[in-house]
Amino acid sequence: SQGGAGRFVVCDAHTFKMEYADPLVIMTPEGKSTWPQHLVVVSPTRAYVQYSESGMEATSGIAALTLSDGAVKVEPTVDGSFGAFTVAGATKGRMVYSRGKVYAGCGQKVIIIDPATDQIIKSIPFEGHQIKGIAKGADGNIYCPLAATYTGSLYSPTFTSSPKMVALDHDGNVLSETDMPDEIELPIASWSPSVGFCASFTQPNLYFVDTDAFLSLIHISEPTRR
């Protein structure tokens, strides 16, 4: 980016001119190199970045960043966010910052991070269901699509349940779990860890890819539950 200046580039919000850049070298807790992917900035001095292990993306996690004038420092991976990709490690997808907390998909659970401590203050498990994305709905709740449970391999699964849409409040309490129609097959292979999930700011609609077909561009909307 910016003529090869670095992976992490800070620009003036008014002029969009680069202020500084950094190579943003993040290592896994096992000492392996990574591909930084999704970023959420929570304050002038703190941010978080989701990464996956470079190569075959066997593991993934979330690292904290300390921001200062002209520099960024990579802090350790948030304890509890690292693990096997699609099983326990952070989902390759956007994180949500709302009401002072960070909400993220993490394998088969949703985690809530407190930026004041860099600690996970709550983990909401959905055993056997991959978290396929996370977004804040127009009603202020947190929504997550969950892939169906399955038997067999990630690349040739037999689905054993329906995919679900889950609504959470900001404390991580489950408000609803709604089965999606059986014709929806959310992908579970590691090359499709998320489904491009997002929400309308003004309408009770959620949008996501609704098939496991590779490179599909099919989208649907799903009413949120208030």
Beta strands, then each sheet from edge to edge (+ up, - down):
strand 1: 8-11
strand 2: 18-22
strand 3: 34-43
strand 4: 46-53
strand 5: 59-68
strand 6: 71-77
strand 7: 83-84
strand 8: 96-98
strand 9: 101-106
strand 10: 109-114
strand 11: 119-125
strand 12: 135-136
strand 13: 142-146
strand 14: 150-153
strand 15: 156-159
strand 16: 164-168
strand 17: 174-179
strand 18: 198-199
strand 19: 205-209
strand 20: 219-223
sheet 1: 1+ 2-
sheet 2: 3+ 4- 5+ 6-
sheet 3: 3+ 4- 5+ 7-
sheet 4: 8+ 9- 10+ 11-
sheet 5: 12+ 13- 16+ 17-
sheet 6: 14+ 15-
sheet 7: 18+ 19- 20+
end
